[in-house]
Amino acid sequence: MAVKEEGDTSQQGKKSRSRLILRLGALLVAHSGLVSVVCCAAGIIAFILLPVLANNTYISENALMPGSADPAFSSQEVLDANRLTMDILNRGAAKASGIEIAKLLREYIVAVGAESYYHKFVPRANKFHPLHFFSSTTDNLDLPANPSCGSFILNAVGIIRAPRGDGKETIVLVTPYNSQNTTYSDAVSLGIGFSIFSLLSHVTWLAKDIVWLAADSRYGEYTTVDSWLKDYHGPAFPGETSRIVDDACFEENNSDSLDHIKVEGHNSYVYKRAGTMAAALVLKVVDKKEEERDSLSIYAEASNGQMPNLDLINIAHYLAVHRQGLRVKIGSIIYFLKASWVKLLGEMLQHITTLAKRLNPKWKFDITSADYVEGTATLASSIYYQALGVPTGSHGAFRNYQVDAVTLEFSPRSSLNNENVRSAFLLKTGRLIEGVIRSVNNLLEKFHQSFFLYFLTAPHKYVSVGIYMIPFGILIAPLPIVAAALFSSNNGSSNKDGSWKWLQAAKVVFLIHLWAMITSLLPYVLLQLPLGTPSSFASAWAAVAICFLLITYLILWSSSIDCGWELLKSVMIVAAAIGLSLMSVINFSTAQIGAMLIVPMCLLVKPARKQTQGVFAKALMLTSNLALLVVAFPPAALLIAKTLFGASGNIDIGDFWEWAQILWSWNSATYMYLLWIHLPCWVLCLNIFLYPCIGSSSKA
């Protein structure tokens, strides 16, 4: 009997909890308007507070131990770097074939006793194809019809076999340069790369193989590194003619011809490999002449919002600041640094956080106005480049193979033409790279301890996924509530058959999304036509898309009227919620920006003839609806982005085509989001705003 009573009590408890949840749901649905306002305001405020909620970075993996050993990089390596720099500049004058530097680098690599080979390839054109978004970037490239020998690229690659390793892991060091226009900075970059490679060739602590790729980047840094990685992970087999370079261009017997290249050496083209890549560092030197001191800029964003493990950035930052005295910088948007409203907001938050800290000293929300402004500018840059889906450097090619990589760009305070300045600069950068490689060498497994999902607000501050998901979750929370409220209100005022009207609304929403998918594939057809300029392509794209949309509405006109705007809005909101949720898994930054644009628009939109009574209230609602519709229109978003980045000059319609071309060329998921989710929601909101009030179906 006691067991039966306990079971009955448990069942009653479950029923009471179920009733409580149902009552809470009914209460939220009944007050959906208030819930929408509160959630939108709270979501935007929480997003604004992200720089305040940022935490200091720390090294999660204890095995990294950065700076635990004294650097071995000495003045001897500086001399090696200077010698190669001068040789490159002298050899660069004779650049008829474009590979003289590659031959010189291989000579230096062989001289230190390391393995070496040439990697040869021809750059391929990237064209739009509907299946591009479901394949890797390199699979989208087409081999030119008649490539000349002058278009081939030759990279010098060196490999050091670790004396304490088993050959299963490797660390990659990349130094890009332009063989056709080798600058002083390129020569210094190659000099640093070789000096580090030379040092690592005779150290005894090395447990991972070292691969040094001197990447000829005259057709782009990413293209060269990506081609080498593809061959590294998937070697060409007989019959794969699209990936085989014509060997006639590299025959030794054709050295008398200007169209052929003579490259000597035993097994020069035998492709050699090391182990699985543990990490990769892209080393660059730029002559920006910093005002304060030598600086290091870290670029980490890869395709579709992918980021390397935060520990890799942390060790580079720690060694740069605490060991070499470098100033570390990451990207920031200048507009936010100069915006007066951001400074005013920073001052307000400074007073609020100071007061909060006085009330409870344990709260760690203290932030100065300057830190907030800088954090906001850096956070905006981090979100923008992750949302864009385009890598910020050749390190992005490694993330396609799940390899953690960053680009380390060094800038000297003074001109490198001064020998003393150059030697001191080489010593700092060389020791920093050595320290990072030594830390990665200590790892017994891949990076896994720290975060892969994060935003940076400063070189030493980050916002983790557990924090930045909160504003997004709050923003989209009212979507299902408002959809349920609209559906229930429509059912309550309809007849028996009214409950099935949502199928008509679903048909309208489905066909509009189908139109958007067809619109996203139109560039594949347009590129087959000889339209010529980007403006012509953009105009044709817009004209055809509008014609298809008008045809779609002619088919759907009666259904869109009969179902009523409430049901149409309800189904549209559900589609928007599903799309944003899916996008947050693929590229969270895109979903966050999209939610801030379309969630208020979806929640607020109502037919223009059915606005709130009262002149002032009606004018306010109409203005708000129009403003949200304008701002959320994708071309308008491009104009806003160009303004934030300080772009000058007139905006041409061809800019929209070039923008879309950048997105699809890099397989950016943002392209699919804009055309498959954002654009149809905008069209449906515009349809609801222009909806005619007919009969009871349009009753509020």
C-alpha positions in Angstrom: 0.0 0.0 0.0 2.8 2.4 0.8 4.4 1.7 -2.6 1.1 2.4 -4.3 0.6 5.7 -2.4 4.2 6.8 -3.3 3.3 6.0 -7.0 0.1 8.0 -6.8 2.0 10.9 -5.2 4.6 10.8 -8.0 1.9 10.8 -10.7 0.1 13.8 -9.0 3.4 15.7 -8.8 4.0 15.1 -12.6 0.4 16.2 -13.4 0.8 19.4 -11.2 4.1 20.3 -13.0 2.5 19.7 -16.4 -0.4 22.0 -15.4 2.0 24.6 -14.2 3.9 24.5 -17.5 0.7 24.7 -19.5 -0.5 27.7 -17.4 2.8 29.4 -17.8 2.7 28.8 -21.6 -0.8 30.1 -21.7 0.2 33.2 -19.7 3.1 33.9 -22.1 0.9 33.4 -25.1 -1.7 35.7 -23.7 0.9 38.4 -23.1 3.0 37.8 -26.2 3.3 41.5 -27.0 4.8 42.3 -23.7 7.1 39.2 -23.9 8.3 40.3 -27.3 9.2 43.8 -26.1 11.0 42.5 -23.0 12.9 39.8 -24.9 14.0 42.1 -27.7 15.2 44.8 -25.3 16.9 42.3 -23.0 18.6 40.5 -26.0 20.0 43.8 -27.4 21.1 45.0 -24.0 22.8 41.6 -23.3 24.6 41.9 -26.6 25.8 45.4 -25.8 27.1 44.1 -22.5 29.3 41.4 -24.0 32.5 43.5 -23.7 31.7 43.9 -20.0 31.2 40.2 -19.6 34.5 39.3 -21.3 37.0 37.2 -19.3 40.8 37.3 -19.2 42.4 34.6 -21.4 44.4 31.9 -19.7 46.3 28.8 -20.9 44.1 25.7 -20.3 46.6 23.0 -21.4 49.3 22.7 -18.7 51.6 20.8 -21.1 52.2 23.9 -23.2 54.3 25.6 -20.6 55.2 28.7 -22.7 58.4 30.4 -21.7 59.5 27.6 -19.4 62.8 27.1 -21.3 65.4 29.7 -22.4 65.3 30.5 -26.1 68.1 29.0 -28.2 67.6 31.5 -31.1 70.8 33.6 -31.0 72.8 36.0 -33.0 74.0 33.2 -35.2 70.5 32.6 -36.4 70.2 36.4 -36.9 73.2 36.3 -39.2 71.7 33.4 -41.1 68.5 35.4 -41.6 70.4 38.5 -42.7 72.5 36.5 -45.2 69.4 34.8 -46.8 67.6 38.2 -46.9 70.4 39.8 -48.9 70.7 36.8 -51.2 67.0 36.9 -51.9 67.0 40.5 -52.8 70.0 40.0 -55.1 68.5 36.9 -56.7 65.1 38.6 -57.0 66.6 41.0 -59.6 66.9 38.1 -62.0 63.2 37.0 -62.0 62.6 36.1 -65.6 61.4 32.6 -64.7 59.8 33.5 -61.4 61.4 30.5 -59.5 64.9 31.7 -58.8 64.0 32.3 -55.1 62.5 28.8 -54.8 65.8 27.3 -56.1 67.8 29.5 -53.7 65.7 28.4 -50.7 66.1 24.7 -51.6 69.8 25.2 -51.7 69.7 26.7 -48.2 67.4 23.9 -46.9 69.7 21.1 -48.3 72.7 22.9 -46.8 71.4 22.4 -43.2 70.8 18.7 -43.8 67.0 18.7 -44.1 64.9 17.0 -46.7 63.6 19.2 -49.5 61.4 19.1 -52.6 59.5 21.3 -54.9 55.7 21.5 -54.9 54.4 22.6 -58.3 50.9 23.5 -59.3 48.9 25.8 -61.5 46.2 28.1 -60.0 42.7 27.3 -61.0 39.7 29.5 -61.6 36.9 29.6 -59.0 33.4 29.7 -60.6 30.0 29.5 -59.2 28.3 26.1 -59.1 25.2 25.1 -57.2 27.0 22.3 -55.4 29.9 24.4 -54.2 28.4 24.8 -50.8 28.5 21.1 -50.2 32.1 20.5 -51.1 35.5 21.9 -50.1 36.9 25.1 -51.5 39.5 23.4 -53.6 36.9 21.1 -55.3 35.3 24.2 -56.8 38.4 25.2 -58.8 38.6 24.6 -62.6 41.9 24.1 -64.4 42.5 26.7 -67.1 42.0 25.5 -70.6 45.5 26.3 -71.9 47.8 27.2 -69.0 51.2 28.5 -70.0 54.4 27.5 -68.3 54.6 31.0 -66.9 51.4 30.5 -64.9 52.9 27.5 -63.0 54.0 28.1 -59.4 56.8 26.4 -57.6 57.1 26.2 -53.8 60.1 25.1 -51.9 59.4 22.8 -49.0 61.7 21.5 -46.3 61.2 18.8 -43.7 63.0 18.1 -40.5 62.6 14.6 -39.0 62.3 14.9 -35.2 65.1 13.1 -33.3 62.7 12.3 -30.4 59.6 11.7 -32.5 58.0 8.7 -34.3 57.0 10.7 -37.4 53.3 10.7 -36.6 52.9 14.5 -35.9 54.3 17.6 -37.5 54.3 21.4 -37.0 54.0 23.5 -40.2 55.6 26.9 -40.7 54.5 28.9 -43.7 56.2 32.0 -45.1 54.4 33.5 -48.1 56.2 35.7 -50.6 55.6 37.1 -54.1 58.1 35.8 -56.5 57.2 38.3 -59.2 57.5 41.3 -56.9 59.6 40.3 -53.9 59.6 43.2 -51.4 62.0 43.8 -48.6 59.4 42.5 -46.1 59.0 39.3 -48.1 62.8 38.7 -47.9 62.9 39.4 -44.2 60.0 36.9 -43.7 61.8 34.2 -45.6 65.0 35.0 -43.7 63.2 34.6 -40.3 61.5 31.4 -41.5 64.8 29.8 -42.6 66.7 30.9 -39.5 64.1 29.1 -37.3 64.1 26.1 -39.6 67.9 26.0 -39.4 67.8 26.2 -35.6 65.3 23.4 -35.3 67.4 21.2 -37.6 70.0 20.6 -34.9 68.0 20.9 -31.6 67.7 17.7 -29.5 64.3 18.4 -27.8 62.2 18.2 -31.0 59.5 15.5 -30.8 57.4 16.5 -33.8 58.5 16.9 -37.4 58.9 20.4 -38.8 57.6 21.3 -42.3 58.6 24.7 -43.7 56.6 25.8 -46.7 58.0 28.8 -48.6 54.8 29.6 -50.5 54.9 31.6 -53.7 51.8 33.7 -53.4 51.7 35.8 -56.5 48.2 34.4 -57.2 47.2 34.7 -53.5 48.4 33.3 -50.2 45.4 31.2 -49.6 45.5 29.6 -53.1 49.1 28.4 -52.7 48.7 27.0 -49.2 45.4 25.4 -50.0 46.9 23.7 -53.1 49.8 22.3 -51.1 47.4 21.1 -48.3 45.2 19.3 -50.8 48.2 17.4 -52.3 49.5 16.7 -48.8 46.2 15.1 -47.6 45.1 13.7 -51.0 47.9 12.8 -53.4 47.1 12.8 -57.1 46.7 9.4 -58.8 47.2 8.4 -62.5 44.2 9.7 -64.5 43.5 12.7 -62.3 44.7 15.1 -65.1 43.1 18.1 -63.5 45.6 18.0 -60.7 48.7 17.2 -62.7 51.1 19.9 -63.8 52.6 19.6 -67.2 56.1 18.2 -66.6 57.4 19.6 -69.9 57.5 23.0 -68.3 60.1 21.7 -65.8 62.3 19.6 -68.1 66.0 20.2 -67.6 66.7 19.9 -71.3 64.6 22.9 -72.1 66.6 25.5 -70.2 67.3 27.4 -73.4 63.6 28.3 -73.8 62.2 31.2 -72.0 58.9 29.3 -71.6 60.6 26.4 -69.7 62.2 26.2 -66.3 65.3 24.3 -65.4 65.3 22.9 -61.9 68.1 20.6 -61.0 68.4 18.2 -58.1 67.9 14.5 -57.3 64.2 13.7 -56.6 63.3 17.4 -56.7 59.7 16.7 -57.3 59.1 13.6 -55.1 56.3 14.7 -52.9 57.3 14.0 -49.3 55.1 14.1 -46.2 55.5 14.2 -42.5 52.9 13.2 -39.8 49.5 14.6 -38.9 49.6 18.3 -38.5 49.4 19.4 -34.9 49.4 23.1 -35.6 50.5 25.6 -38.2 52.0 29.1 -38.1 51.9 31.6 -41.0 54.8 34.1 -40.6 54.6 37.5 -42.2 56.6 40.7 -41.8 55.0 44.0 -43.0 56.8 47.4 -42.9 54.1 49.5 -41.2 56.5 51.5 -38.9 54.6 51.3 -35.6 54.6 54.4 -33.4 55.2 52.9 -30.0 57.2 49.6 -30.4 57.4 46.5 -32.5 54.0 44.9 -32.8 52.4 41.5 -33.5 49.0 41.3 -35.2 47.2 37.9 -34.8 44.7 36.8 -37.5 42.7 33.7 -36.6 39.4 33.7 -38.4 38.9 30.9 -40.9 36.0 30.0 -43.2 32.4 30.1 -41.9 33.3 31.4 -38.4 35.8 28.6 -37.6 38.5 29.6 -35.1 41.6 27.8 -33.9 41.8 26.6 -30.3 42.2 29.6 -28.0 45.3 28.2 -26.4 47.2 28.7 -29.6 46.4 32.4 -29.6 47.1 32.6 -25.8 50.7 31.2 -26.0 51.5 33.6 -28.9 50.1 36.5 -26.9 51.9 35.5 -23.7 55.3 35.0 -25.3 55.0 38.2 -27.3 54.0 40.4 -24.3 55.8 38.8 -21.4 59.0 37.5 -23.1 59.7 39.7 -26.1 58.0 43.0 -25.2 55.9 43.2 -28.3 52.6 45.0 -28.6 49.9 42.6 -29.6 47.0 43.7 -31.8 43.9 42.1 -33.3 41.4 43.5 -35.7 39.0 46.3 -34.8 36.5 48.5 -36.6 37.6 52.1 -36.6 34.0 53.4 -36.7 33.3 52.1 -33.2 36.6 53.6 -31.9 35.5 57.1 -33.1 31.7 56.8 -32.5 30.5 59.3 -29.8 27.5 57.1 -28.9 29.9 54.2 -28.1 32.0 56.5 -25.9 28.9 57.8 -24.1 27.6 54.2 -23.5 31.1 53.3 -22.2 31.0 56.2 -19.7 27.5 55.1 -18.5 28.6 51.5 -18.1 31.8 52.7 -16.2 29.7 54.5 -13.6 27.2 51.6 -13.3 29.9 48.9 -12.9 31.8 51.0 -10.4 28.7 51.4 -8.4 28.0 47.6 -8.6 31.5 46.9 -7.5 31.0 49.1 -4.4 27.8 47.3 -3.5 29.5 43.9 -3.9 33.3 43.7 -4.3 33.0 40.1 -5.5 31.4 41.2 -8.8 34.0 41.5 -11.5 32.1 43.8 -13.9 34.5 46.8 -13.5 35.3 48.3 -16.9 36.6 51.7 -18.0 35.1 53.7 -20.8 38.3 53.3 -23.0 38.3 49.6 -22.5 34.6 49.3 -23.4 35.1 51.3 -26.6 38.1 49.2 -27.6 36.4 46.0 -26.6 33.3 47.0 -28.7 35.4 47.8 -31.8 37.3 44.5 -31.4 34.2 42.5 -30.8 32.5 44.0 -33.8 35.5 43.0 -36.0 35.5 39.5 -34.6 31.8 39.0 -35.2 32.0 40.6 -38.7 34.8 38.5 -40.0 33.3 35.3 -38.5 30.0 36.1 -40.1 31.5 37.0 -43.4 32.8 33.4 -43.6 36.0 34.5 -45.5 39.4 33.6 -44.0 41.5 36.5 -42.9 44.7 34.8 -44.1 46.2 31.6 -45.5 45.8 30.0 -42.1 42.2 29.5 -43.0 43.2 26.7 -45.4 44.4 24.6 -42.5 41.0 24.7 -40.7 39.5 22.9 -43.6 41.5 19.9 -42.4 40.8 20.6 -38.7 44.3 21.9 -38.1 44.7 24.8 -35.7 46.5 27.7 -37.3 47.0 31.4 -37.0 48.8 34.1 -39.0 51.4 36.1 -37.0 52.1 39.4 -38.7 55.1 41.4 -37.3 55.5 45.1 -37.8 58.7 46.9 -36.8 58.8 50.2 -35.1 61.5 51.6 -37.4 62.7 50.9 -40.9 64.3 47.5 -41.3 67.0 49.0 -43.6 68.9 49.9 -40.4 71.0 46.9 -39.7 70.8 47.2 -35.9 67.1 47.7 -35.9 66.7 44.7 -38.2 68.9 42.5 -36.1 67.0 43.3 -32.9 63.7 42.8 -34.7 64.8 39.4 -36.1 65.9 38.3 -32.6 62.5 39.1 -31.1 60.5 37.5 -33.8 62.7 34.4 -34.0 62.5 33.8 -30.3 58.8 34.2 -30.3 58.3 31.7 -33.1 60.7 29.3 -31.4 58.7 29.6 -28.2 55.4 28.9 -29.8 56.8 25.8 -31.7 58.4 24.6 -28.5 55.1 24.8 -26.6 53.2 23.0 -29.4 56.0 20.4 -29.4 55.2 19.6 -25.7 51.7 18.5 -26.5 51.0 14.8 -26.3 47.6 15.2 -28.1 45.8 17.7 -30.2 44.5 21.0 -28.9 41.3 20.3 -27.0 41.4 21.9 -23.5 40.5 25.5 -24.4 37.6 27.0 -26.4 37.0 26.7 -30.2 33.8 28.9 -30.0 34.6 32.4 -28.8 34.8 36.1 -29.7 37.8 38.3 -28.9 37.3 41.7 -27.3 41.0 42.3 -26.8 44.2 40.2 -27.3 43.9 39.1 -23.7 40.0 39.0 -23.3 37.4 36.7 -24.8 33.7 35.9 -24.7 33.0 32.2 -24.5 30.1 30.4 -26.2 28.3 30.1 -22.9 28.1 33.9 -22.6 27.4 35.0 -26.2 24.6 32.4 -26.7 22.5 34.3 -24.1 21.7 37.4 -26.2 20.8 35.2 -29.2 18.6 32.9 -27.1 16.8 35.8 -25.5 16.2 37.4 -29.0 14.6 34.3 -30.6 12.7 33.2 -27.5 9.5 35.2 -28.3 9.3 33.8 -31.8 7.5 30.6 -31.0 5.4 32.4 -28.4 4.1 35.0 -30.8 3.5 32.3 -33.5 1.4 30.4 -31.0 -0.5 33.5 -30.0 -1.3 34.4 -33.7 -2.3 30.9 -34.4 -4.6 30.6 -31.4 -6.2 34.0 -31.9 -6.9 33.1 -35.6 -8.5 29.7 -34.6 -10.6 31.4 -31.9 -12.2 33.7 -34.5 -12.6 31.2 -37.3 -15.1 28.6 -38.2 -14.6 24.8 -38.1 -12.6 24.8 -41.3 -10.5 27.7 -40.2 -8.1 25.5 -38.3 -6.8 24.1 -41.7 -6.1 27.6 -43.1 -2.6 27.3 -41.8 -1.9 24.9 -44.7 -2.5 27.7 -47.1 -0.2 30.0 -45.2 2.4 27.2 -45.1 2.1 26.8 -48.9 2.7 30.5 -49.4 5.8 30.5 -47.1 7.1 27.3 -48.7 6.8 28.7 -52.3 8.4 32.0 -51.3 11.4 30.1 -49.8 11.5 28.0 -53.0 11.7 31.2 -55.0 14.5 32.3 -52.8 16.4 29.1 -53.4 16.0 29.5 -57.2 17.2 33.1 -56.9 20.3 31.8 -55.1 21.1 29.5 -58.1 20.6 32.2 -60.8 24.2 33.3 -60.9 25.1 29.8 -62.2 22.9 30.5 -65.3 23.9 34.2 -65.6 27.6 33.4 -65.7 27.0 31.4 -68.9 25.9 34.6 -70.6 28.3 37.2 -72.0 27.1 40.1 -69.8 30.5 41.4 -69.1 30.5 43.8 -66.2 29.4 43.2 -62.6 26.7 45.9 -63.0 25.2 44.0 -65.9 25.2 40.7 -63.9 23.7 42.4 -60.9 21.0 44.1 -62.9 20.1 40.9 -64.7 20.0 38.9 -61.4 17.7 41.5 -59.8 15.4 41.7 -62.9 15.0 37.9 -63.3 14.5 37.4 -59.5 11.7 40.1 -59.5 10.0 38.6 -62.5 10.0 35.2 -60.8 8.7 36.7 -57.6 5.8 38.5 -59.4 4.9 35.2 -61.1 4.9 33.4 -57.8 2.6 36.0 -56.3 0.2 35.8 -59.2 -0.1 32.1 -58.4 -0.3 32.6 -54.6 -2.5 35.8 -54.5 -5.7 34.1 -53.6 -4.1 31.8 -51.0 -2.2 34.7 -49.4 -5.5 36.6 -49.0 -7.7 33.7 -47.8 -5.3 32.4 -45.1 -5.2 35.8 -43.4 -2.2 37.8 -42.4 -2.1 36.4 -38.8 -1.6 32.8 -40.0 0.8 33.9 -42.6 2.8 35.8 -40.0 2.6 32.9 -37.6 4.1 30.4 -40.2 6.7 32.9 -41.3 7.9 33.4 -37.7 8.2 29.6 -37.2 10.3 29.4 -40.4 12.5 32.3 -39.3 13.0 30.6 -35.9 14.0 27.3 -37.5 16.3 29.0 -40.0 18.1 31.1 -37.3 18.5 28.1 -35.0 20.0 26.0 -37.8 22.3 28.9 -38.8 23.5 29.3 -35.2 25.0 25.8 -35.5 26.7 26.5 -38.8 27.9 30.1 -38.3 26.8 31.7 -35.0 27.9 35.2 -35.9 25.7 35.2 -39.0 22.8 34.0 -36.9 23.4 36.7 -34.3 23.5 39.5 -36.8 20.5 38.1 -38.6 18.5 37.8 -35.4 19.1 41.4 -34.5 17.8 42.4 -38.0 14.9 40.1 -38.7 13.5 39.2 -35.2 12.3 42.8 -34.5 11.0 43.1 -38.0 9.1 39.7 -37.8 7.6 40.5 -34.4 6.6 44.1 -35.2 5.2 43.9 -38.8 1.5 44.4 -39.3 -0.6 45.5 -42.3 -0.2 49.2 -42.9 -4.0 49.6 -42.8 -4.4 47.7 -39.6 -2.0 49.8 -37.4 -2.8 51.0 -33.8 -5.5 53.6 -33.5 -4.3 57.1 -32.8 -2.4 59.4 -35.0 0.9 59.4 -33.1 0.8 55.6 -32.4 0.0 54.8 -36.0 2.7 57.1 -37.3 5.2 55.5 -34.9 4.3 52.0 -35.9 4.4 52.8 -39.6 7.8 54.5 -39.2 9.1 51.6 -37.2 7.9 49.0 -39.8 9.4 51.0 -42.7 12.7 51.5 -40.9 13.1 47.8 -40.1 12.1 46.8 -43.6 14.7 49.1 -45.1 17.5 48.2 -42.6 16.9 44.4 -43.0 17.0 44.5 -46.8 20.3 42.7 -47.7 21.6 45.5 -50.1 20.9 48.0 -47.4 22.9 45.9 -44.9 25.8 46.1 -47.4 25.6 49.9 -47.5 25.6 50.0 -43.7 28.7 47.7 -43.5 30.5 49.8 -46.1 29.7 52.9 -44.0 31.0 51.3 -40.8 34.3 50.4 -42.5 34.7 53.9 -43.8 34.4 53.0 -47.5 34.4 56.1 -49.7 32.9 56.8 -53.0 29.6 56.0 -54.6 27.9 52.6 -54.3 27.4 50.9 -57.6 24.9 48.1 -58.3 27.9 46.0 -59.4 29.2 46.1 -55.8 26.3 43.8 -54.8 27.3 41.2 -57.4 31.0 41.4 -56.3 29.9 41.0 -52.7 27.9 37.9 -53.5 30.7 36.6 -55.6 33.1 36.8 -52.6 30.6 34.8 -50.5 30.1 32.0 -52.9 33.7 31.8 -54.0 34.6 31.0 -50.3 31.6 28.7 -49.8 30.4 31.1 -47.2 27.2 29.8 -45.4 26.2 33.5 -45.1 25.3 33.4 -48.8 22.8 30.6 -48.2 21.5 32.3 -45.1 20.9 35.6 -46.9 19.1 34.0 -49.9 17.4 31.0 -48.2 16.3 32.5 -44.8 16.8 36.3 -44.6 15.5 37.3 -48.1 12.2 35.2 -48.0 11.5 36.5 -44.5 11.9 40.0 -45.7 9.7 39.4 -48.7 7.0 37.9 -46.4 7.2 40.8 -44.0 6.8 43.2 -46.9 3.8 41.2 -48.0 2.2 41.4 -44.6 2.9 45.2 -44.4 1.1 45.7 -47.7 -1.6 43.2 -46.9 -5.2 44.3 -47.7 -7.6 44.2 -44.8 -10.5 42.2 -46.2 -13.2 40.7 -44.1 -12.7 38.8 -40.9 -9.5 37.1 -42.0 -7.6 40.3 -41.3 -9.1 41.0 -37.9 -6.5 41.9 -35.4 
